[in-house]
Amino acid sequence: MRIEAQRSASLKTLTSPLEVRLKQMETDFIKGDRVPDAKLVREYRESLSSRDSSPDQLTVAGGTAKKPPAPIIPAVTGIKDGFTNTLGMKFLPVKGIEVMFCIHETRRQDYAVYTAAVPGVDGAWMNQQKDGIPCGDKDDHPVVGVSWGEAQAFCAWLSKKEGRSYRLPTDEEWSWAVGIGRDEKRPEGITPEFLSGKQTAGFPWGGDYPPKTRDKAGNYTDMAWKEKFPSQKYIEGYNDGFPTTAPVMSFKPNKLGLYDMGGNVCEWVADWWNAAQKDRVMRGASFRSDLSTRLSSSYREHVPPTLRIYDYGFRLVMELK
């Protein structure tokens, strides 16, 4: 009996950390809408919890029974069906490049976890507004008012937290994700400055300008914007329903399953605008964009990396290597 008790205690020491990890995996799978995987992990966790002093026995009604083979937990590689991280951010592969794109812009709730864990992060993101109208003020809205360097710091924190490599996309990767990567020619030494606006016929929603309300093209300057900011220009006849930011994934995704590749907020990317290395590049336009040139998939904005503006946000990629 004493030997069996020692064996049981040793087994518990080994399995307890595994049970904790499995419980976390179950939670992550549920957040990522991977219910079958969550059920599989739960079955495995419950089978560990129900062991008695014998490693090969399960406690059942009326006695014990031989433990069935443990189910195989699928590897979380995310290559084919996507990958959801511990913050509930889902990533999908993009053909033509070796990274996975987050399907949505980084949310306020994602950034809030980071700022709670890392002391001293600037709090400008917490209270962004346009003429008194809040921007990025809800958990499922994109975080705004974040500089290029602060976006980089978030990537570094998340990479260390999860043991994966997260970063801002390059300008070229962003072009592939929006659907124009094959069309842009990039000889050695070319910078985003020389590519901006060259593909004027293509828009993130796949149609023509102006976008149509029925197509749910994205969050741009619409009639809801005009109602709040009557002196500002807007896209006549278009109504997306949001004067400033919208919850991420409120509009139709593109062919790759990525949301808000146009509109909602401008997104920082990794590149310098040109060889002068004074400005960083932003892609995708925002809720205050109305001109067809600015809404085109190939348009780039360029601003100093230290700026924090109420319609500046960012999106992550995850490296596969």
Backbone bond lengths (Angstrom), bond angles and torsions (degrees), N, CA, C in turn:
res aa  C-N    CA-C-N  psi(-1)  N-CA   C-N-CA  omega(-1)  CA-C   N-CA-C  phi
1 M - - - 1.457 - - 1.532 110.35 -
2 R 1.340 115.08 -39.57 1.465 118.38 -178.77 1.525 110.74 -64.82
3 I 1.330 116.13 -40.69 1.465 120.76 179.16 1.523 110.23 -64.02
4 E 1.360 115.70 -41.24 1.454 119.75 -179.83 1.532 111.08 -64.51
5 A 1.367 115.14 -37.76 1.467 118.82 179.10 1.523 110.55 -65.79
6 Q 1.345 116.11 -41.79 1.459 119.49 177.83 1.525 111.50 -63.84
7 R 1.326 114.87 -39.52 1.457 119.16 179.10 1.532 110.59 -63.52
8 S 1.336 114.74 -42.52 1.469 119.59 179.94 1.530 111.29 -63.74
9 A 1.340 116.46 -41.54 1.459 120.30 179.75 1.524 110.73 -65.42
10 S 1.326 117.11 -41.19 1.462 120.87 179.43 1.520 110.75 -64.33
11 L 1.334 114.99 -41.03 1.457 119.68 179.34 1.530 110.97 -63.38
12 K 1.339 115.56 -39.89 1.466 119.65 179.72 1.518 110.84 -64.28
13 T 1.320 116.32 -37.58 1.470 120.09 178.31 1.516 111.28 -61.96
14 L 1.329 115.99 -36.16 1.458 120.12 -179.36 1.523 112.94 -76.95
15 T 1.343 115.67 -38.54 1.466 119.12 -172.48 1.520 114.08 -86.24
16 S 1.324 117.96 -23.68 1.467 119.83 -176.23 1.532 112.61 -58.46
17 P 1.346 119.32 -49.29 1.469 118.49 177.79 1.528 112.56 -60.66
18 L 1.345 116.07 -35.23 1.453 119.60 178.83 1.522 111.09 -65.93
19 E 1.323 116.84 -40.12 1.460 120.30 178.48 1.519 111.13 -62.82
20 V 1.337 116.74 -40.02 1.464 120.34 178.21 1.522 110.21 -62.47
21 R 1.326 115.84 -44.81 1.466 120.05 -179.83 1.528 111.35 -64.72
22 L 1.320 117.10 -40.65 1.459 120.80 179.21 1.522 111.70 -64.50
23 K 1.328 116.18 -37.68 1.462 119.70 177.85 1.521 110.56 -63.30
24 Q 1.346 116.27 -40.49 1.461 120.38 177.84 1.531 111.09 -65.11
25 M 1.348 115.92 -40.52 1.460 119.84 177.88 1.517 110.96 -62.40
26 E 1.323 116.34 -41.31 1.468 120.54 178.58 1.525 110.44 -59.62
27 T 1.338 116.61 -44.64 1.467 121.24 178.66 1.521 110.97 -62.36
28 D 1.334 116.64 -43.29 1.465 120.76 -179.21 1.523 111.49 -64.73
29 F 1.336 116.44 -40.92 1.464 119.58 178.91 1.522 111.35 -64.42
30 I 1.332 116.99 -39.23 1.467 120.35 178.48 1.521 110.28 -63.85
31 K 1.338 116.58 -44.00 1.468 120.29 178.10 1.519 111.08 -61.22
32 G 1.321 116.01 -33.88 1.451 120.23 -179.45 1.510 114.01 -88.00
33 D 1.333 117.65 11.17 1.458 123.47 178.70 1.529 111.69 59.86
34 R 1.341 115.38 37.01 1.468 121.05 177.06 1.525 108.03 -111.53
35 V 1.325 114.93 67.92 1.461 121.73 -173.09 1.530 112.86 -61.48
36 P 1.352 119.83 -45.24 1.473 119.12 179.24 1.527 112.21 -58.09
37 D 1.341 117.08 -42.26 1.466 119.82 178.46 1.526 110.94 -64.46
38 A 1.334 116.15 -39.04 1.465 120.60 179.20 1.532 110.49 -62.13
39 K 1.330 116.73 -42.76 1.472 120.75 179.22 1.527 110.99 -63.36
40 L 1.326 115.57 -40.39 1.462 119.84 -179.48 1.523 111.04 -63.50
41 V 1.329 115.87 -44.54 1.462 120.09 178.92 1.532 110.41 -64.97
42 R 1.328 117.21 -39.22 1.464 120.67 179.39 1.524 110.76 -61.99
43 E 1.338 116.60 -42.70 1.474 120.10 179.09 1.533 110.43 -60.29
44 Y 1.320 115.76 -42.43 1.454 119.53 -179.61 1.534 110.67 -65.75
45 R 1.325 115.54 -42.66 1.470 119.77 -179.82 1.518 110.75 -63.95
46 E 1.341 116.78 -43.80 1.458 120.20 -179.73 1.526 111.84 -65.78
47 S 1.343 115.90 -33.20 1.467 118.30 178.28 1.528 110.81 -67.12
48 L 1.327 116.88 -34.88 1.470 119.89 176.08 1.521 110.95 -66.35
49 S 1.338 115.53 -42.11 1.464 120.36 -177.05 1.522 112.09 -66.48
50 S 1.338 116.33 -27.88 1.462 119.29 -174.28 1.520 113.84 -90.60
51 R 1.333 118.51 2.72 1.471 120.49 178.26 1.533 111.04 -65.63
52 D 1.339 117.01 147.05 1.462 119.62 170.85 1.516 108.00 -100.99
53 S 1.305 118.53 -156.09 1.461 121.10 -174.73 1.518 112.65 -65.26
54 S 1.309 117.85 -19.40 1.456 119.98 -179.42 1.522 109.80 -96.89
55 P 1.335 118.99 127.77 1.453 121.60 -177.18 1.518 113.26 -60.78
56 D 1.335 117.03 -24.52 1.453 119.50 -175.80 1.520 112.87 -101.03
57 Q 1.344 118.05 11.47 1.451 120.79 -176.60 1.518 110.96 -119.52
58 L 1.317 116.22 149.03 1.455 123.77 171.54 1.518 108.53 -117.91
59 T 1.328 117.09 141.51 1.449 120.72 174.66 1.521 108.86 -78.98
60 V 1.324 116.70 124.88 1.461 121.56 179.17 1.519 108.10 -132.53
61 A 1.315 115.06 170.01 1.458 118.77 179.17 1.522 109.96 -59.45
62 G 1.343 116.82 124.37 1.456 121.57 176.63 1.509 113.90 88.97
63 G 1.365 119.08 1.96 1.459 118.61 178.68 1.508 111.64 152.23
64 T 1.338 115.86 -140.85 1.469 121.08 -179.13 1.513 109.11 -127.10
65 A 1.333 114.31 162.32 1.462 119.87 176.86 1.516 107.68 -143.73
66 K 1.312 116.05 156.00 1.448 120.19 -179.92 1.520 109.12 -65.64
67 K 1.323 116.10 134.49 1.455 120.96 -178.08 1.523 109.91 -68.89
68 P 1.341 117.65 132.17 1.459 119.79 176.44 1.519 110.12 -71.74
69 P 1.339 117.53 161.99 1.467 119.45 178.81 1.528 111.11 -57.19
70 A 1.313 115.36 139.55 1.467 118.93 -179.93 1.517 110.04 -66.27
71 P 1.325 117.40 138.06 1.456 119.42 176.29 1.521 111.05 -64.26
72 I 1.301 116.23 149.58 1.455 120.87 179.83 1.517 108.93 -83.28
73 I 1.324 115.71 124.63 1.458 120.26 178.15 1.520 108.32 -82.78
74 P 1.334 118.04 123.63 1.458 119.72 -177.95 1.526 111.86 -63.58
75 A 1.320 116.26 140.54 1.463 120.45 178.02 1.527 110.08 -67.94
76 V 1.320 116.19 138.55 1.454 120.73 -179.16 1.525 108.23 -90.68
77 T 1.316 116.39 74.65 1.454 120.55 179.89 1.511 111.66 -94.33
78 G 1.326 117.94 -31.25 1.447 121.56 176.18 1.520 114.68 71.02
79 I 1.319 118.95 12.79 1.453 120.02 -175.38 1.524 111.39 -70.88
80 K 1.304 117.64 -43.64 1.457 120.74 -172.68 1.523 112.72 -95.58
81 D 1.305 116.88 -53.34 1.460 120.84 -171.59 1.518 114.07 -102.22
82 G 1.325 117.31 2.45 1.449 119.70 -179.50 1.515 111.54 100.76
83 F 1.306 114.59 166.42 1.456 121.08 -177.62 1.519 108.78 -136.83
84 T 1.332 116.85 135.19 1.459 121.67 177.94 1.519 108.59 -115.41
85 N 1.326 116.78 125.32 1.462 120.02 -176.13 1.524 111.94 -87.86
86 T 1.320 116.58 -173.09 1.463 120.95 -173.55 1.527 113.02 -70.55
87 L 1.322 117.28 -16.26 1.469 120.44 176.35 1.528 112.01 -91.28
88 G 1.333 116.06 -0.56 1.455 119.83 -178.17 1.519 113.01 82.34
89 M 1.339 117.40 17.59 1.461 122.07 177.76 1.520 108.67 -88.54
90 K 1.326 116.47 124.02 1.463 120.33 -176.60 1.519 110.69 -97.56
91 F 1.339 115.45 138.53 1.456 122.46 -178.67 1.529 109.84 -121.00
92 L 1.335 116.11 141.63 1.457 122.27 178.40 1.526 109.83 -126.58
93 P 1.336 116.39 149.41 1.467 118.94 176.77 1.524 110.95 -71.82
94 V 1.326 115.99 153.18 1.464 122.60 176.98 1.522 107.69 -125.07
95 K 1.307 115.63 120.90 1.462 120.57 -177.82 1.523 110.02 -63.09
96 G 1.325 115.43 133.91 1.454 120.84 177.74 1.513 113.85 104.56
97 I 1.347 117.38 -15.69 1.461 121.14 179.53 1.521 109.36 -137.43
98 E 1.328 116.28 159.03 1.461 121.11 -173.85 1.517 112.27 -104.07
99 V 1.317 116.45 47.41 1.459 122.29 172.44 1.518 108.00 -138.94
100 M 1.333 115.46 163.09 1.450 121.25 172.54 1.530 107.93 -107.92
101 F 1.319 116.24 136.84 1.463 121.92 -178.92 1.512 110.32 -96.24
102 C 1.332 116.18 137.77 1.458 118.69 169.24 1.522 107.43 -65.87
103 I 1.319 117.21 136.06 1.454 120.00 -175.17 1.528 111.84 -74.37
104 H 1.320 117.44 -11.74 1.463 120.17 -179.97 1.525 110.17 -136.47
105 E 1.306 115.53 163.66 1.451 121.31 174.58 1.533 109.55 -68.78
106 T 1.317 116.47 151.72 1.464 121.09 179.75 1.524 109.29 -60.07
107 R 1.322 115.65 126.82 1.464 121.02 -172.97 1.524 111.72 -89.05
108 R 1.301 113.50 162.25 1.465 119.73 175.56 1.526 109.83 -57.84
109 Q 1.327 118.05 -40.40 1.461 120.92 -177.92 1.527 111.14 -65.87
110 D 1.329 117.97 -32.47 1.463 121.07 177.13 1.521 110.31 -67.75
111 Y 1.310 115.16 -46.02 1.469 120.35 -177.80 1.526 110.91 -68.16
112 A 1.331 116.61 -31.26 1.460 120.70 -179.97 1.527 111.22 -65.26
113 V 1.337 117.48 -36.38 1.464 120.66 176.68 1.522 109.96 -62.79
114 Y 1.307 115.51 -42.34 1.471 121.05 178.68 1.523 111.29 -61.97
115 T 1.328 117.54 -49.33 1.466 119.79 -176.63 1.533 112.29 -67.73
116 A 1.331 116.49 -27.10 1.461 119.40 176.13 1.527 111.34 -71.36
117 A 1.338 116.03 -28.31 1.464 120.53 -176.97 1.521 112.93 -90.73
118 V 1.329 117.08 -22.22 1.460 121.24 -174.58 1.527 109.32 -119.05
119 P 1.301 118.89 109.72 1.472 121.20 179.75 1.525 111.85 -65.74
120 G 1.317 115.55 148.43 1.455 120.39 171.21 1.503 116.90 88.59
121 V 1.349 118.07 3.69 1.465 119.68 178.12 1.521 109.18 -70.24
122 D 1.329 116.88 135.59 1.454 121.11 -178.84 1.532 110.32 -58.47
123 G 1.317 116.52 136.11 1.462 120.82 -175.07 1.508 115.49 -93.06
124 A 1.346 117.96 14.69 1.464 120.35 -178.12 1.521 112.33 -58.94
125 W 1.319 117.51 -31.93 1.467 121.76 -177.31 1.529 112.40 -64.47
126 M 1.309 118.19 -18.41 1.460 121.20 -172.65 1.529 113.38 -77.72
127 N 1.335 117.15 -18.91 1.462 119.21 -174.73 1.520 110.27 -142.60
128 Q 1.330 116.29 69.24 1.457 121.87 178.88 1.527 110.00 -100.35
129 Q 1.327 116.33 141.50 1.462 120.08 -179.71 1.513 111.00 -155.73
130 K 1.329 114.24 159.55 1.455 122.50 174.48 1.529 107.19 -118.57
131 D 1.314 116.86 108.84 1.473 122.71 -179.98 1.531 111.93 50.74
132 G 1.316 115.65 43.10 1.457 120.47 177.27 1.512 115.47 88.65
133 I 1.343 118.55 -7.48 1.468 122.37 178.41 1.522 108.54 -95.81
134 P 1.339 119.13 123.08 1.468 121.46 -175.66 1.527 113.08 -60.51
135 C 1.315 115.61 147.92 1.466 123.70 175.67 1.525 108.05 -130.74
136 G 1.316 116.09 132.72 1.459 119.96 178.37 1.512 113.28 58.46
137 D 1.337 117.52 38.83 1.466 121.06 -172.85 1.518 113.72 -98.41
138 K 1.330 118.08 -2.03 1.470 121.25 -179.65 1.517 110.13 -117.12
139 D 1.334 115.45 154.68 1.457 120.65 -173.36 1.523 113.74 -55.74
140 D 1.343 117.33 -38.79 1.459 120.03 -175.69 1.518 113.07 -92.04
141 H 1.331 117.94 7.51 1.460 121.92 173.26 1.523 109.01 -89.20
142 P 1.329 117.91 157.76 1.468 118.47 175.92 1.522 111.14 -65.22
143 V 1.308 116.68 141.94 1.465 119.59 173.98 1.524 107.78 -69.06
144 V 1.329 117.26 139.02 1.462 121.77 -179.10 1.528 109.11 -131.08
145 G 1.331 115.43 172.07 1.460 118.75 -178.26 1.512 112.73 71.12
146 V 1.339 116.28 30.79 1.467 121.93 -179.19 1.523 108.46 -114.38
147 S 1.309 117.71 129.16 1.466 121.75 179.68 1.526 110.46 -75.96
148 W 1.331 115.47 169.63 1.465 120.95 178.46 1.530 110.24 -60.78
149 G 1.323 116.85 -43.79 1.460 120.18 -179.39 1.519 112.48 -65.34
150 E 1.323 116.90 -36.49 1.469 120.52 178.42 1.520 111.13 -69.12
151 A 1.332 117.15 -35.40 1.459 120.09 174.40 1.525 110.54 -63.88
152 Q 1.333 116.27 -39.93 1.463 120.69 177.25 1.525 111.40 -63.90
153 A 1.326 116.42 -39.39 1.467 120.50 179.62 1.523 111.02 -65.12
154 F 1.322 117.27 -37.83 1.470 120.88 175.96 1.530 109.72 -61.19
155 C 1.332 116.71 -44.06 1.470 120.74 179.27 1.530 111.14 -59.68
156 A 1.319 116.07 -43.86 1.464 120.32 -179.04 1.523 111.11 -64.23
157 W 1.334 116.85 -41.76 1.464 121.14 178.86 1.521 111.15 -63.05
158 L 1.326 116.54 -46.34 1.460 119.88 -177.65 1.529 111.18 -67.32
159 S 1.325 116.69 -36.86 1.466 120.67 177.81 1.528 110.82 -61.34
160 K 1.315 116.27 -44.75 1.467 120.59 179.45 1.526 110.51 -67.48
161 K 1.317 117.08 -39.29 1.465 122.13 -178.04 1.528 111.54 -63.62
162 E 1.330 116.69 -38.71 1.466 119.85 -172.84 1.519 114.12 -106.53
163 G 1.320 117.87 -9.04 1.451 119.42 -177.81 1.515 113.02 71.32
164 R 1.327 116.62 25.53 1.459 122.77 176.12 1.520 108.29 -124.28
165 S 1.314 117.26 169.99 1.459 120.51 -177.72 1.526 110.32 -106.43
166 Y 1.328 115.13 103.95 1.467 121.59 175.90 1.526 108.85 -106.02
167 R 1.339 116.57 146.76 1.457 120.99 177.78 1.520 109.71 -162.17
168 L 1.339 115.27 175.37 1.455 120.08 171.24 1.524 108.95 -74.18
169 P 1.318 118.02 147.41 1.469 119.03 175.90 1.517 110.76 -69.86
170 T 1.314 116.03 153.42 1.462 119.39 170.08 1.525 108.76 -76.28
171 D 1.318 115.91 165.57 1.466 120.28 176.86 1.525 110.72 -59.32
172 E 1.320 116.77 -40.62 1.468 120.32 -179.84 1.527 110.94 -66.38
173 E 1.321 117.18 -43.70 1.468 120.04 178.45 1.522 111.01 -61.06
174 W 1.320 116.51 -40.95 1.469 119.92 178.88 1.523 110.36 -62.09
175 S 1.332 117.69 -38.31 1.463 120.97 178.18 1.522 111.39 -62.87
176 W 1.326 116.74 -41.44 1.462 119.43 177.07 1.533 110.57 -63.75
177 A 1.315 116.93 -39.17 1.462 120.40 -178.09 1.527 112.22 -68.83
178 V 1.331 117.38 -30.55 1.467 120.15 -179.90 1.529 111.48 -87.94
179 G 1.353 116.38 -10.89 1.457 119.49 172.30 1.514 116.22 106.72
180 I 1.347 118.72 10.86 1.462 119.55 -179.14 1.530 112.71 -120.27
181 G 1.316 116.62 10.62 1.459 120.14 -177.05 1.510 113.52 -59.52
182 R 1.317 117.03 -37.88 1.461 120.76 -179.28 1.533 112.02 -70.41
183 D 1.321 116.33 -26.19 1.463 120.80 -174.80 1.529 113.18 -86.36
184 E 1.316 117.36 -23.00 1.457 120.05 -177.42 1.524 110.60 -85.51
185 K 1.310 116.05 125.84 1.462 121.64 178.37 1.527 108.74 -91.06
186 R 1.317 116.12 130.11 1.466 120.58 -175.12 1.531 110.76 -126.56
187 P 1.324 117.26 77.05 1.472 118.59 172.55 1.519 110.38 -64.26
188 E 1.305 116.42 160.63 1.461 121.28 -177.49 1.527 110.92 -57.26
189 G 1.332 115.13 132.48 1.447 120.46 176.77 1.516 115.12 91.40
190 I 1.321 118.04 -7.23 1.461 119.71 -179.64 1.525 109.91 -71.18
191 T 1.323 116.40 144.79 1.462 121.89 -179.90 1.530 109.57 -117.89
192 P 1.332 117.52 164.11 1.469 120.10 179.48 1.524 113.81 -55.94
193 E 1.319 117.61 -27.72 1.463 120.30 179.49 1.528 111.49 -55.01
194 F 1.333 117.27 -40.04 1.458 121.24 -175.74 1.525 112.93 -83.65
195 L 1.324 117.33 -8.51 1.463 121.08 178.39 1.524 112.60 -101.06
196 S 1.318 116.74 -18.66 1.466 120.61 -173.00 1.523 111.91 -62.91
197 G 1.337 114.82 126.02 1.452 121.44 175.49 1.501 116.07 77.18
198 K 1.323 118.35 4.64 1.468 119.86 -177.02 1.531 112.51 -73.01
199 Q 1.348 117.16 -34.50 1.468 121.04 178.98 1.531 108.71 -95.13
200 T 1.307 116.92 71.64 1.468 120.92 -170.86 1.520 113.78 -74.63
201 A 1.311 117.80 -16.24 1.469 120.05 -175.96 1.520 113.22 -83.51
202 G 1.320 118.66 -14.32 1.464 120.81 -174.39 1.512 112.81 -102.24
203 F 1.332 115.91 137.65 1.459 122.03 178.07 1.528 109.26 -126.28
204 P 1.332 117.60 151.07 1.469 120.32 -176.42 1.527 114.62 -56.87
205 W 1.321 118.05 -29.31 1.466 120.01 -178.25 1.533 112.55 -82.95
206 G 1.336 116.66 -6.13 1.455 119.85 175.45 1.513 115.47 87.00
207 G 1.322 118.20 -3.10 1.454 121.19 -179.83 1.511 111.72 -111.41
208 D 1.317 115.41 -159.19 1.452 121.40 -179.57 1.524 110.72 -98.76
209 Y 1.336 114.38 167.69 1.462 120.54 173.74 1.528 108.64 -90.86
210 P 1.344 119.05 141.66 1.472 126.42 -1.27 1.522 112.18 -80.04
211 P 1.328 117.78 158.47 1.472 119.76 175.25 1.522 110.12 -64.92
212 K 1.314 114.67 156.28 1.463 120.53 -178.60 1.532 109.67 -111.36
213 T 1.315 115.88 140.48 1.467 121.08 -177.86 1.522 111.38 -55.75
214 R 1.323 116.93 -42.84 1.472 120.67 -176.54 1.531 112.55 -64.79
215 D 1.322 116.52 -21.45 1.469 119.85 -178.55 1.526 112.94 -84.41
216 K 1.343 118.40 -8.05 1.471 122.08 -177.91 1.533 109.70 48.21
217 A 1.324 114.07 54.50 1.460 121.19 -171.72 1.519 113.71 -70.20
218 G 1.322 117.46 -30.99 1.451 119.71 -178.43 1.515 111.14 154.18
219 N 1.317 115.66 178.55 1.459 122.15 -176.78 1.529 109.78 -96.91
220 Y 1.339 115.13 97.21 1.456 122.00 179.54 1.533 109.38 -122.00
221 T 1.334 116.97 -172.68 1.467 119.51 178.99 1.527 109.17 -72.52
222 D 1.298 116.16 107.03 1.462 122.21 -172.28 1.523 110.88 -120.60
223 M 1.321 115.62 -164.97 1.457 120.67 -179.69 1.528 111.28 -68.12
224 A 1.333 118.09 -31.36 1.467 121.04 176.52 1.530 110.12 -66.41
225 W 1.320 116.83 -37.35 1.469 122.05 174.34 1.527 109.82 -63.03
226 K 1.326 116.50 -46.19 1.466 121.63 -178.16 1.526 111.26 -60.91
227 E 1.332 116.86 -36.35 1.464 121.08 179.51 1.525 111.33 -63.27
228 K 1.324 117.19 -38.87 1.469 121.01 -178.89 1.528 112.54 -85.00
229 F 1.331 115.83 -30.17 1.459 120.62 -176.57 1.534 108.72 -128.25
230 P 1.311 117.41 72.64 1.471 121.51 -171.72 1.519 115.25 -61.45
231 S 1.314 118.71 -20.53 1.463 120.47 -179.63 1.529 112.81 -87.03
232 Q 1.341 116.68 -5.53 1.453 120.90 -175.41 1.539 111.12 -93.98
233 K 1.331 115.43 153.19 1.462 120.43 176.13 1.527 109.89 -72.55
234 Y 1.328 115.74 155.91 1.460 120.42 178.80 1.525 109.67 -153.96
235 I 1.334 116.36 170.20 1.465 121.65 179.04 1.530 107.79 -86.01
236 E 1.291 116.49 109.10 1.464 120.73 -175.59 1.531 110.64 -63.29
237 G 1.336 114.64 133.77 1.456 120.48 177.69 1.510 114.72 84.72
238 Y 1.325 117.44 -5.59 1.464 119.75 -179.15 1.526 109.98 -103.16
239 N 1.316 116.45 134.43 1.468 120.70 179.48 1.519 109.77 -140.66
240 D 1.338 116.10 107.36 1.470 120.28 176.83 1.522 111.79 -96.31
241 G 1.340 116.71 -9.04 1.457 121.10 173.81 1.515 116.21 91.05
242 F 1.345 117.83 -0.11 1.465 120.26 -176.49 1.526 110.04 -127.28
243 P 1.331 118.37 120.25 1.463 120.13 178.34 1.528 112.81 -71.68
244 T 1.332 117.56 -32.65 1.464 120.66 175.40 1.530 107.99 -126.15
245 T 1.324 118.66 -129.44 1.464 120.37 -176.46 1.525 112.09 -68.05
246 A 1.314 114.78 155.20 1.466 123.01 175.97 1.523 108.85 -120.59
247 P 1.327 118.22 158.18 1.468 118.71 172.21 1.527 109.99 -56.28
248 V 1.313 117.30 140.27 1.459 119.50 179.00 1.532 109.03 -59.50
249 M 1.314 115.70 148.48 1.463 123.64 178.88 1.532 112.77 67.44
250 S 1.335 117.04 28.00 1.465 120.53 177.73 1.526 112.26 -80.60
251 F 1.327 117.16 -16.58 1.459 121.37 -175.83 1.519 110.24 -119.89
252 K 1.309 116.64 176.47 1.458 120.54 -175.41 1.523 111.21 -65.98
253 P 1.325 117.43 140.42 1.465 119.67 175.10 1.524 110.16 -77.06
254 N 1.324 116.17 165.06 1.459 118.50 174.23 1.529 109.94 -82.02
255 K 1.303 117.37 -172.87 1.461 121.32 -174.63 1.527 112.93 -64.30
256 L 1.317 116.89 -21.03 1.467 121.14 179.81 1.523 112.35 -91.00
257 G 1.342 116.99 -2.07 1.458 120.25 -179.33 1.508 113.71 87.59
258 L 1.342 117.88 15.48 1.456 122.17 -178.93 1.527 109.90 -99.53
259 Y 1.321 115.69 136.72 1.461 121.84 -176.26 1.530 111.52 -101.36
260 D 1.339 114.57 152.35 1.477 121.61 172.10 1.525 112.87 56.49
261 M 1.339 116.94 35.41 1.455 118.60 173.25 1.518 110.71 -71.59
262 G 1.299 116.60 -10.69 1.451 123.09 169.05 1.509 107.99 -134.26
263 G 1.316 117.31 137.00 1.458 120.48 177.05 1.521 113.44 84.06
264 N 1.305 114.74 -176.53 1.466 125.98 -175.09 1.525 109.95 69.62
265 V 1.346 119.44 -82.46 1.468 119.72 174.48 1.519 110.10 -136.15
266 C 1.331 115.89 152.57 1.463 120.97 170.80 1.524 107.95 -69.31
267 E 1.328 116.94 143.04 1.461 120.95 -173.93 1.527 111.14 -115.47
268 W 1.344 115.37 126.35 1.462 120.26 173.75 1.530 110.13 -62.43
269 V 1.320 116.82 139.72 1.461 120.98 166.79 1.531 107.80 -122.15
270 A 1.320 116.49 175.74 1.462 120.33 -168.60 1.525 113.83 -74.64
271 D 1.339 117.83 -26.35 1.467 121.24 -165.00 1.527 115.40 -77.62
272 W 1.331 113.52 154.22 1.454 121.12 163.29 1.519 108.80 -74.87
273 W 1.328 116.78 152.83 1.461 122.35 178.13 1.531 111.33 -66.95
274 N 1.315 116.48 -43.13 1.466 120.88 179.14 1.527 109.98 -155.33
275 A 1.294 115.93 -170.96 1.469 120.41 -174.50 1.517 113.20 -67.73
276 A 1.311 117.67 -17.50 1.466 120.22 178.77 1.524 112.21 -67.84
277 Q 1.315 117.12 -23.42 1.468 124.07 176.81 1.532 112.51 54.35
278 K 1.342 114.81 48.82 1.459 120.46 174.92 1.527 111.61 -109.43
279 D 1.317 116.86 -34.99 1.459 121.82 -178.34 1.518 111.02 -114.82
280 R 1.342 115.25 148.84 1.460 121.62 171.18 1.526 109.21 -100.87
281 V 1.326 114.94 164.02 1.464 121.58 -174.30 1.524 110.90 -97.38
282 M 1.343 115.10 143.96 1.457 122.19 172.47 1.519 108.14 -126.08
283 R 1.334 115.51 144.99 1.465 120.48 -178.55 1.533 110.34 -126.69
284 G 1.328 114.96 157.13 1.452 120.67 165.63 1.508 118.38 98.11
285 A 1.340 119.89 -3.19 1.466 121.74 -178.90 1.521 111.00 59.60
286 S 1.356 117.74 -173.60 1.459 120.37 -176.30 1.517 110.60 -154.85
287 F 1.337 114.88 -172.48 1.466 120.33 -179.10 1.527 112.61 -67.70
288 R 1.332 118.38 -10.20 1.463 119.98 177.56 1.529 111.86 -108.80
289 S 1.325 117.39 20.14 1.465 122.39 179.18 1.521 110.20 -101.10
290 D 1.350 116.48 135.99 1.458 119.37 -178.42 1.524 113.92 -134.59
291 L 1.316 119.26 -30.33 1.455 121.68 -176.43 1.525 111.62 -71.00
292 S 1.316 116.89 144.23 1.462 120.86 -179.16 1.518 111.60 -61.09
293 T 1.333 117.42 -34.67 1.466 119.77 179.25 1.525 111.31 -63.53
294 R 1.325 117.28 -38.76 1.459 121.16 -178.91 1.524 112.58 -76.96
295 L 1.321 116.91 -24.42 1.457 120.48 -179.32 1.524 112.65 -86.81
296 S 1.327 118.20 -10.99 1.463 120.19 -179.01 1.523 110.27 -65.86
297 S 1.316 115.45 150.76 1.470 120.84 -176.37 1.516 113.03 -63.09
298 S 1.326 117.84 -25.52 1.467 119.60 -175.57 1.525 113.75 -95.31
299 Y 1.319 117.61 0.29 1.467 119.46 -178.88 1.530 110.77 -73.62
300 R 1.327 116.14 137.90 1.464 122.66 175.58 1.523 109.66 -122.10
301 E 1.310 116.06 138.95 1.456 120.12 165.35 1.526 107.48 -97.40
302 H 1.341 115.57 156.44 1.466 118.79 176.38 1.516 108.54 -138.07
303 V 1.314 115.58 127.17 1.467 122.21 -175.39 1.529 109.30 -144.55
304 P 1.334 117.55 158.96 1.468 119.74 175.36 1.530 110.69 -59.87
305 P 1.313 117.60 140.45 1.469 120.74 -175.75 1.525 114.85 -66.94
306 T 1.323 117.49 -11.92 1.465 120.35 -178.98 1.531 113.25 -86.78
307 L 1.323 117.40 -8.64 1.467 120.52 -175.64 1.525 111.87 -69.07
308 R 1.329 114.91 142.41 1.464 122.26 171.19 1.533 106.62 -124.46
309 I 1.328 117.38 114.54 1.454 122.03 -176.30 1.524 109.33 -126.79
310 Y 1.316 116.70 153.45 1.467 121.98 -173.83 1.528 114.45 -67.43
311 D 1.336 118.28 -8.98 1.467 118.61 175.18 1.529 111.62 -123.70
312 Y 1.339 116.93 22.95 1.460 121.99 175.54 1.526 109.32 -102.21
313 G 1.324 116.48 124.47 1.459 122.15 176.53 1.517 109.84 -138.51
314 F 1.329 117.19 -158.96 1.452 119.96 179.34 1.527 111.22 -161.00
315 R 1.313 114.22 164.04 1.467 123.79 179.46 1.523 108.06 -131.84
316 L 1.324 117.43 148.69 1.456 121.39 -178.10 1.530 112.34 -102.62
317 V 1.311 114.48 154.33 1.460 120.99 162.53 1.521 107.57 -120.25
318 M 1.332 115.16 158.94 1.458 121.15 176.96 1.522 107.62 -122.81
319 E 1.317 116.40 127.38 1.459 120.93 -179.23 1.510 110.56 -73.48
320 L 1.316 115.82 141.84 1.456 121.09 -179.94 1.518 111.92 -87.75
321 K 1.319 117.85 -26.27 1.467 119.97 -177.72 1.516 109.46 -84.56
